Amino acid sequence: MKHQTGPGAATSPPAAHDVPRAPARTGGTAAALVRGAAVPLGACFVALLGLTAYTATGAAGAPPAEISVTRARVFLPTNPDATAAFFVITNTGKSPDTLESVTSPQLGTGQLARTVVEDGAGVMELLAGVEVPPGRTVTLTPGGVDVMITIPPALKLGQKITLDLGFVASGTVRVQAVVVRPGA
């Protein structure tokens, strides 16, 4: 077919790319939008819960502290007002930990303290905690850091005493202490 120009001229049919189309649907119902977003939002929520649980268990970050306690002993009281407990804490882990409490079914609550010299006299200074650095050992000793026990019950040499040591990261570590003479 010939192509003519001008008024009244015959023209060939338009090419397929020139054919006007119906406008694309850009909108949708709210329900369709919610359905479309539900799967990605659900996946994000599940991932967030998993990460929260992973972090809360201590699995994330630095490896945990690994605490062991040895040589636990309680002095046989020399007076009815007080005695003291001593032990050796070792942290073989990669993170620090802090001893923050000591309790005992037989002795009640102990108080972390250290001896400081003021005006030539030894005075007990209360402590909120005792840090145990990674890869280190901390020894509680007379004249240094110890656990003060006020108004102890009657104790006998060789008696076993349960001590529950509360650590910030490691939780409770239960040990058996033996009653010994002061200086032992």
C-alpha positions as CSV (number, residue, x, y, z in Angstrom):
1,M,0.0,0.0,0.0
2,K,1.2,3.4,-0.9
3,H,1.8,6.0,1.7
4,Q,0.4,9.4,0.9
5,T,0.6,12.6,2.7
6,G,-1.8,15.5,3.1
7,P,-5.6,15.8,3.8
8,G,-7.6,12.7,3.0
9,A,-4.5,10.6,2.4
10,A,-4.6,7.0,3.3
11,T,-2.3,5.9,6.1
12,S,-1.1,2.6,7.2
13,P,-2.2,1.1,10.5
14,P,-0.3,2.2,13.5
15,A,2.6,0.0,14.7
16,A,2.0,-2.1,17.8
17,H,4.2,0.2,19.9
18,D,2.1,3.2,18.9
19,V,-1.2,1.7,20.1
20,P,-2.5,3.4,23.3
21,R,-2.9,1.1,26.2
22,A,-5.0,1.2,29.3
23,P,-3.2,2.8,32.2
24,A,-1.4,0.3,34.5
25,R,-3.0,-0.2,37.9
26,T,-0.9,1.5,40.4
27,G,-3.2,1.3,43.4
28,G,-4.6,-1.7,45.2
29,T,-6.7,-2.4,48.1
30,A,-5.3,-2.0,51.6
31,A,-5.7,-5.7,52.2
32,A,-3.5,-6.5,49.3
33,L,-0.8,-4.1,50.6
34,V,-0.9,-5.7,54.0
35,R,-0.7,-9.2,52.6
36,G,2.3,-8.1,50.5
37,A,4.1,-6.7,53.5
38,A,3.2,-9.5,55.9
39,V,5.9,-11.9,54.8
40,P,8.9,-9.5,54.9
41,L,7.7,-8.0,58.2
42,G,7.3,-11.5,59.7
43,A,10.7,-12.5,58.5
44,C,12.2,-9.4,60.1
45,F,10.4,-10.1,63.4
46,V,11.6,-13.7,63.5
47,A,15.2,-12.6,62.8
48,L,15.0,-9.9,65.5
49,L,13.7,-12.5,68.0
50,G,16.5,-14.9,67.1
51,L,19.2,-12.2,67.5
52,T,17.8,-11.1,70.8
53,A,17.8,-14.7,72.1
54,Y,21.4,-15.2,70.8
55,T,22.6,-12.1,72.5
56,A,20.8,-12.7,75.8
57,T,22.4,-16.2,76.2
58,G,25.8,-14.6,76.1
59,A,26.7,-16.4,72.9
60,A,27.3,-13.1,71.1
61,G,30.4,-11.0,71.8
62,A,33.4,-12.2,73.8
63,P,33.6,-15.7,75.1
64,P,32.3,-15.9,78.7
65,A,34.2,-15.9,81.9
66,E,35.0,-19.4,83.3
67,I,35.1,-19.2,87.1
68,S,36.4,-21.8,89.5
69,V,36.8,-21.4,93.3
70,T,39.3,-23.3,95.5
71,R,40.7,-23.3,99.0
72,A,37.5,-22.0,100.6
73,R,37.8,-21.6,104.3
74,V,36.0,-19.8,107.2
75,F,37.9,-18.8,110.3
76,L,36.8,-20.3,113.6
77,P,35.5,-17.1,115.3
78,T,37.8,-15.7,118.0
79,N,34.9,-13.5,119.3
80,P,31.2,-13.8,118.9
81,D,30.8,-10.6,116.8
82,A,32.5,-11.6,113.5
83,T,34.6,-14.0,111.4
84,A,35.7,-14.0,107.9
85,A,35.7,-16.3,104.8
86,F,38.5,-16.6,102.2
87,F,39.0,-18.4,98.9
88,V,40.9,-18.4,95.6
89,I,38.9,-17.4,92.5
90,T,40.4,-18.3,89.0
91,N,39.0,-17.0,85.7
92,T,40.2,-19.1,82.8
93,G,37.8,-17.5,80.4
94,K,38.2,-14.6,78.0
95,S,35.9,-12.1,79.7
96,P,36.1,-10.5,83.1
97,D,33.6,-11.3,85.9
98,T,32.8,-9.7,89.2
99,L,32.0,-11.3,92.5
100,E,29.2,-9.2,93.9
101,S,27.7,-11.3,96.8
102,V,28.4,-14.2,99.2
103,T,25.6,-15.9,101.1
104,S,25.5,-19.1,103.1
105,P,22.6,-21.2,104.5
106,Q,24.6,-21.6,107.7
107,L,26.1,-18.1,108.0
108,G,23.6,-15.7,106.3
109,T,24.9,-12.9,104.1
110,G,28.5,-12.0,104.0
111,Q,29.9,-8.6,103.1
112,L,32.8,-8.1,100.7
113,A,35.4,-5.9,102.3
114,R,39.1,-5.1,102.3
115,T,41.4,-4.0,105.1
116,V,42.9,-0.5,104.7
117,V,45.2,1.3,107.1
118,E,44.0,4.6,108.5
119,D,46.0,6.5,111.1
120,G,48.0,3.3,111.8
121,A,45.0,1.1,112.3
122,G,43.4,-1.5,110.1
123,V,39.8,-0.6,109.1
124,M,37.4,-2.6,107.0
125,E,36.2,-0.9,103.8
126,L,33.0,-2.4,102.3
127,L,33.2,-3.3,98.6
128,A,30.4,-3.5,96.0
129,G,32.3,-6.2,94.1
130,V,35.6,-7.9,93.4
131,E,36.6,-8.0,89.7
132,V,38.3,-11.2,88.4
133,P,40.0,-10.3,85.1
134,P,40.2,-12.9,82.3
135,G,43.1,-15.4,82.7
136,R,43.8,-14.2,86.3
137,T,43.5,-15.5,89.8
138,V,42.2,-13.4,92.8
139,T,43.0,-14.6,96.3
140,L,41.0,-13.4,99.2
141,T,43.3,-13.2,102.3
142,P,43.4,-11.8,105.9
143,G,44.7,-8.3,105.7
144,G,43.4,-7.9,102.1
145,V,40.0,-8.6,100.5
146,D,37.8,-11.0,102.4
147,V,34.2,-11.8,103.2
148,M,33.1,-10.4,106.6
149,I,30.5,-12.5,108.5
150,T,28.9,-10.8,111.4
151,I,27.4,-12.6,114.4
152,P,28.3,-16.1,113.2
153,P,26.8,-19.1,114.8
154,A,28.9,-21.5,116.9
155,L,31.3,-23.2,114.5
156,K,33.6,-26.2,115.0
157,L,37.0,-26.9,113.5
158,G,36.6,-29.0,110.3
159,Q,32.9,-28.2,109.9
160,K,31.8,-27.8,106.3
161,I,30.1,-24.5,105.4
162,T,28.2,-23.9,102.1
163,L,29.0,-20.6,100.4
164,D,27.1,-19.3,97.4
165,L,29.2,-16.8,95.5
166,G,27.2,-14.5,93.2
167,F,29.0,-13.4,90.0
168,V,27.6,-10.9,87.6
169,A,28.2,-13.0,84.4
170,S,28.7,-16.5,85.8
171,G,25.8,-16.6,88.2
172,T,26.0,-18.5,91.4
173,V,29.0,-20.7,92.1
174,R,28.4,-23.0,95.2
175,V,31.5,-24.1,97.2
176,Q,32.1,-26.0,100.4
177,A,34.4,-24.1,102.8
178,V,36.0,-25.7,105.8
179,V,36.2,-24.1,109.3
180,V,39.9,-23.5,110.2
181,R,41.9,-21.7,112.9
182,P,42.8,-18.1,112.1
183,G,46.1,-18.0,110.3
184,A,45.6,-21.4,108.6
